[in-house]
Amino acid sequence: MRPGTSATTRHGMAGAWNPSAAAAEPGHSLSTAMEAGMIKALPLLLLASWATAALAQEALPVTVERLDAIALYPVRSAPATAVSLNDTRVAAQVGAEVQALPVRPGDRIDADEVLARLDCRDIEIALEASRAALAAAQAQRDLAEFRRERGAQLRDRGAMPLEAYREREAEALRTAAEVRRRGAEVRRGERDIERCEVRAPFDAVVVERLASVGELAEPGTPLVRLVDVSLLEISARVQEQDLDALEGAASVDFVSRGERYPLRLRRVIPVLESRLRSYEVRLEPTGRAPLPGESGRIDWAAALPHVPSDLLVERDGTLGVFVVEDGRARHHALDEAVAGLPAAVPGLQGSADIVRDGRYALRDGMAVEVTGR
């Protein structure tokens, strides 16, 4: 001990280095515990401060590309066929001999054009007889009506019994009904005469002649097969997982023999083909149309932009892309992305900067320096 050092001073110095002695003094216990906690927390505070400073000061160099410059719009396909909505076997409606078939397979015909002529002489004779019967019925009706009016006059004067008058009245009603029946027969005969010329119900192509000249046709006998060339649809089989993409597609085309025909989706037939897990869809041409029976495929482009598969980076178990925003990298998660395939990027504008070089070293929120585009 140096000369001049007091006992009190010696005791104070010992208290500074002796925790048990300090604990014996109530005034020093609280400050000593706080100092011990700060000493323990100091390394953690220094580490966090160092990490924050490093993140703020050491920006990782990256290169970026605008989304609209690299966006892909993948095209998907499905087998398809052009189907006419009217594939008709035109039949005779009256019984008669086939007199003429002026059309041949491959002919394009207009609606109401003659397809076949039938020998209608027997029908004409029957129509003449019906008209004669109608004239006779009209004469009987006129006579019965005259007798009814005369009977009414006699009845009013009391010269005819009521029963006799009722008989004349009934005869007038019967003959009037007979006139109507004979009139219907005449109209049916006239209709049959019209049916002796079999006409096309729509613009079509003749596919097949089903009868020959000289054959006896009965009502319902097919004469000519027609296919409508103006009213058709495209039938396609689309896989279940592709339906959403087709329904949201920006454009759909039917491709056949090197030609493309723009289409519009009309209907998804709500019946799942269980073996192939596919649906039939029907589409309508919006411009020129293919020929019925043409086979090919439908192509449709995705409506949303897609990024190339090599730009996808997995973070926290989710694939996505890194986007530079305000000098920092943000991981834009793409829940529907599949490794190795282009991924749709909903929620990003075309001006978004997508990180290319340096993306594998990034974490969400890291500072970055754009060194190239």
C-alpha positions in Angstrom: 0.0 0.0 0.0 1.3 3.4 -1.1 1.8 6.0 1.6 -1.0 8.4 2.0 -3.8 6.0 0.9 -6.7 5.9 3.3 -8.6 2.9 4.5 -11.8 4.2 2.9 -10.0 4.4 -0.5 -8.7 0.9 -0.1 -12.1 -0.4 0.7 -13.6 1.4 -2.4 -11.0 -0.1 -4.7 -11.6 -3.5 -3.3 -15.4 -3.1 -3.8 -14.9 -2.3 -7.5 -13.2 -5.6 -8.1 -14.9 -7.8 -5.6 -18.6 -8.6 -6.6 -19.4 -10.2 -3.3 -18.2 -7.1 -1.4 -20.2 -4.9 -3.7 -23.3 -7.0 -3.2 -22.9 -6.4 0.5 -23.6 -2.8 -0.2 -27.3 -2.1 -1.3 -26.5 1.1 -3.1 -24.3 -0.6 -5.6 -26.3 -3.8 -6.5 -28.7 -2.3 -9.2 -26.0 -0.5 -11.2 -23.7 -3.5 -11.1 -26.5 -5.8 -12.6 -27.2 -3.4 -15.4 -23.5 -3.2 -16.2 -23.3 -7.0 -16.4 -26.3 -7.2 -18.8 -24.9 -4.5 -21.1 -21.6 -6.4 -21.2 -23.4 -9.6 -22.2 -25.6 -7.9 -24.9 -22.7 -5.9 -26.4 -21.5 -8.6 -28.8 -25.0 -9.1 -30.2 -25.5 -5.3 -30.7 -22.2 -5.0 -32.4 -23.0 -7.9 -34.8 -26.4 -6.5 -35.7 -24.9 -3.1 -36.3 -22.2 -4.6 -38.5 -24.7 -6.6 -40.5 -26.9 -3.6 -41.1 -23.9 -1.5 -42.1 -22.7 -4.2 -44.5 -26.2 -4.6 -46.1 -26.4 -0.8 -46.5 -22.9 -0.3 -47.8 -22.1 -3.4 -49.8 -24.6 -3.4 -52.7 -24.5 -6.5 -54.8 -23.9 -5.8 -58.5 -26.6 -7.3 -60.8 -27.9 -6.9 -64.3 -31.6 -6.5 -65.1 -34.0 -6.8 -68.1 -37.4 -5.2 -68.5 -40.3 -7.6 -68.3 -41.8 -6.5 -71.6 -38.4 -7.1 -73.3 -38.2 -10.8 -72.2 -41.8 -11.7 -71.8 -43.0 -14.9 -73.5 -46.5 -15.9 -74.4 -46.4 -19.7 -74.7 -48.6 -21.3 -77.3 -50.5 -24.4 -76.5 -52.2 -26.8 -79.0 -55.0 -29.4 -79.1 -56.3 -31.6 -82.0 -59.3 -30.2 -83.7 -61.7 -30.8 -86.6 -64.1 -28.5 -88.6 -67.6 -29.8 -88.1 -70.7 -28.7 -90.1 -73.7 -28.1 -88.0 -76.0 -29.4 -90.8 -75.1 -32.8 -92.3 -78.4 -33.7 -93.9 -79.9 -36.5 -95.9 -82.6 -34.8 -97.9 -85.5 -37.2 -98.4 -88.6 -37.5 -100.5 -91.8 -36.4 -98.8 -94.2 -38.0 -101.3 -94.3 -41.4 -102.9 -93.3 -41.1 -106.6 -90.8 -42.2 -109.1 -87.5 -40.3 -109.3 -87.6 -38.4 -112.6 -84.3 -36.5 -112.4 -81.3 -35.8 -110.1 -79.6 -32.8 -111.6 -76.8 -32.6 -108.9 -73.6 -34.5 -108.5 -71.2 -35.0 -105.6 -69.0 -32.0 -105.1 -71.4 -29.5 -106.5 -71.9 -26.3 -104.5 -75.5 -25.4 -104.4 -77.6 -22.5 -103.1 -80.5 -22.7 -100.8 -83.8 -23.5 -102.6 -82.0 -25.0 -105.6 -83.6 -28.1 -107.1 -82.0 -31.4 -106.0 -84.4 -33.9 -107.5 -87.6 -34.1 -109.5 -90.3 -36.7 -108.9 -93.0 -37.9 -111.4 -96.1 -36.2 -110.0 -98.7 -37.2 -112.6 -100.5 -39.5 -110.1 -100.5 -36.7 -107.5 -101.9 -34.3 -110.1 -104.7 -36.7 -110.9 -105.5 -37.0 -107.2 -105.5 -33.3 -106.8 -107.9 -32.9 -109.7 -110.3 -35.4 -108.1 -110.0 -33.5 -104.8 -110.9 -30.3 -106.5 -114.0 -31.9 -108.1 -115.1 -33.3 -104.8 -114.7 -29.9 -103.2 -117.0 -28.4 -105.9 -119.6 -31.0 -105.3 -119.4 -30.4 -101.5 -119.8 -26.7 -102.1 -123.0 -27.3 -104.2 -124.4 -29.6 -101.4 -123.6 -26.9 -98.9 -125.3 -24.2 -100.9 -128.5 -26.3 -101.2 -128.5 -27.2 -97.6 -128.1 -23.6 -96.6 -131.0 -22.6 -98.9 -133.3 -25.3 -97.3 -132.3 -24.2 -93.8 -133.2 -20.5 -94.6 -136.5 -21.6 -96.2 -137.3 -23.8 -93.2 -136.6 -20.9 -90.8 -139.3 -18.9 -92.7 -141.8 -21.7 -92.5 -141.0 -22.2 -88.8 -141.6 -18.6 -88.0 -145.1 -18.9 -89.7 -145.8 -22.1 -87.8 -145.9 -24.1 -91.0 -143.0 -26.4 -90.1 -142.4 -28.5 -87.0 -139.4 -27.6 -85.0 -137.9 -31.1 -85.5 -138.0 -30.8 -89.3 -136.3 -27.5 -89.1 -133.6 -28.9 -86.8 -132.9 -31.6 -89.4 -132.4 -29.0 -92.1 -130.1 -27.0 -89.9 -128.0 -30.1 -89.1 -127.7 -30.9 -92.8 -126.4 -27.3 -93.5 -123.8 -27.8 -90.8 -122.8 -31.2 -92.1 -122.3 -30.0 -95.7 -120.3 -27.0 -94.5 -118.0 -29.3 -92.6 -117.7 -31.5 -95.7 -116.6 -28.4 -97.7 -113.9 -27.7 -95.2 -112.7 -31.4 -95.3 -112.6 -31.3 -99.1 -110.8 -28.0 -99.0 -108.1 -29.5 -96.8 -107.6 -32.4 -99.3 -107.1 -29.9 -102.1 -104.5 -27.9 -100.1 -102.7 -31.2 -99.2 -102.6 -32.1 -102.9 -101.2 -28.7 -103.8 -98.6 -29.1 -101.1 -97.7 -32.6 -102.5 -97.3 -31.1 -106.0 -94.8 -28.6 -104.5 -92.9 -31.5 -102.9 -92.4 -33.1 -106.3 -89.4 -30.8 -106.7 -87.0 -31.5 -103.8 -85.0 -28.4 -103.0 -81.9 -27.6 -100.9 -82.8 -26.2 -97.4 -79.5 -24.2 -97.2 -76.3 -23.4 -99.0 -74.4 -26.6 -99.2 -72.0 -29.0 -100.9 -73.4 -32.2 -102.3 -71.6 -35.1 -100.7 -73.5 -38.1 -102.0 -76.4 -39.1 -104.3 -78.4 -41.7 -102.4 -81.0 -42.5 -105.1 -81.0 -43.0 -108.9 -83.3 -42.0 -111.7 -86.2 -44.4 -112.1 -86.3 -45.6 -108.5 -89.6 -45.5 -106.7 -89.2 -43.2 -103.7 -91.5 -43.4 -100.7 -91.9 -40.7 -98.1 -88.7 -40.7 -96.1 -86.5 -42.2 -98.8 -83.1 -40.4 -98.8 -82.2 -38.8 -102.1 -79.1 -36.6 -101.6 -76.7 -36.0 -98.7 -75.8 -32.3 -98.1 -73.2 -30.7 -95.9 -73.7 -27.0 -94.8 -70.6 -25.0 -95.7 -71.7 -21.7 -94.1 -72.6 -22.9 -90.6 -69.8 -24.8 -89.0 -67.8 -25.0 -85.8 -64.4 -26.3 -84.7 -64.5 -29.2 -82.3 -61.4 -29.8 -80.2 -60.3 -32.0 -77.3 -58.6 -30.0 -74.6 -56.8 -31.4 -71.5 -58.4 -30.6 -68.2 -55.4 -28.6 -67.0 -55.4 -26.4 -70.1 -59.0 -25.2 -69.9 -58.2 -22.1 -67.9 -55.5 -21.0 -70.3 -57.8 -21.5 -73.2 -60.7 -19.5 -71.7 -58.3 -16.6 -70.9 -56.4 -16.7 -74.2 -55.8 -13.5 -76.1 -56.3 -15.3 -79.4 -57.2 -18.7 -80.7 -56.5 -20.1 -84.3 -57.4 -23.2 -86.2 -54.4 -24.4 -88.1 -54.9 -26.8 -91.1 -52.8 -27.3 -94.2 -50.7 -24.3 -93.5 -53.7 -21.9 -93.1 -54.8 -20.2 -90.0 -58.4 -19.3 -89.2 -59.2 -17.0 -86.2 -61.7 -18.5 -83.7 -63.8 -17.5 -80.8 -64.6 -19.9 -77.9 -68.3 -20.6 -77.9 -68.8 -23.4 -75.3 -67.0 -25.9 -73.2 -69.1 -29.1 -73.2 -69.4 -30.0 -69.5 -68.6 -33.7 -69.8 -65.2 -35.0 -68.8 -63.8 -37.8 -70.9 -62.4 -39.8 -68.0 -59.8 -41.9 -69.9 -57.9 -38.9 -71.4 -59.1 -36.3 -68.8 -60.2 -34.0 -71.6 -63.2 -31.9 -72.5 -64.7 -31.2 -75.9 -64.8 -27.5 -76.7 -66.7 -25.8 -79.6 -65.3 -22.7 -81.3 -66.7 -20.4 -84.0 -64.7 -18.9 -86.9 -64.6 -15.1 -86.7 -63.6 -14.6 -90.3 -63.2 -17.0 -93.2 -63.9 -20.6 -92.3 -62.3 -23.9 -93.3 -64.1 -26.6 -95.2 -66.2 -29.1 -93.2 -64.2 -32.1 -92.2 -60.8 -30.5 -92.3 -58.6 -31.7 -89.5 -55.8 -29.8 -87.7 -55.2 -28.2 -84.4 -56.1 -25.2 -82.4 -53.4 -22.9 -81.1 -53.8 -20.4 -78.4 -51.4 -17.9 -76.8 -51.3 -17.2 -73.1 -52.9 -13.9 -72.1 -50.4 -13.2 -69.2 -46.7 -12.6 -69.9 -44.4 -15.4 -68.9 -40.7 -15.2 -67.9 -38.1 -17.7 -69.1 -37.6 -20.7 -66.8 -33.9 -19.9 -66.3 -34.8 -16.7 -64.4 -36.7 -18.6 -61.7 -35.1 -18.7 -58.3 -36.4 -20.6 -55.3 -36.6 -18.9 -51.9 -38.4 -20.2 -48.8 -39.7 -23.2 -50.9 -41.4 -21.0 -53.5 -40.2 -20.3 -57.1 -40.2 -16.7 -58.2 -38.2 -13.9 -59.8 -36.1 -11.1 -58.2 -37.3 -7.6 -59.1 -35.3 -4.4 -58.4 -37.3 -1.8 -56.5 -35.8 1.4 -55.1 -32.3 -0.1 -55.1 -33.3 -3.4 -53.4 -34.0 -6.9 -54.6 -37.6 -8.2 -54.0 -38.4 -11.8 -54.4 -41.7 -11.9 -56.4 -43.2 -15.3 -55.6 -45.0 -17.2 -58.4 -47.1 -19.9 -56.7 -48.1 -21.6 -60.0 -44.5 -21.8 -61.3 -43.1 -25.1 -62.3 -39.3 -25.7 -62.5 -38.1 -25.9 -66.1 -41.2 -24.2 -67.6 -41.9 -20.6 -68.4 -43.9 -19.1 -65.6 -46.8 -16.5 -65.7 -46.0 -13.3 -63.8 -49.3 -11.8 -62.6 -49.1 -8.5 -60.8 -46.0 -7.1 -62.6 -45.9 -4.2 -65.0 -44.1 -4.4 -68.3 -41.6 -1.9 -67.0 -40.5 -4.1 -64.0 -36.8 -4.8 -63.8 -36.1 -8.5 -63.6 -32.7 -9.6 -62.2 -30.7 -11.8 -64.5 -27.0 -11.9 -63.5 -26.4 -12.2 -59.8 -29.9 -13.6 -59.0 -28.6 -16.7 -57.2 -26.8 -14.7 -54.5 -29.7 -12.5 -53.7 -32.0 -12.5 -50.7 -35.2 -10.6 -50.3 -34.4 -7.0 -49.3 -30.7 -7.0 -50.2 -29.2 -3.8 -51.6 -28.3 -4.1 -55.3 -26.4 -2.0 -57.8 -27.6 -2.3 -61.4 -24.5 -2.6 -63.5 -26.1 -3.4 -66.8 -29.3 -3.9 -68.8 
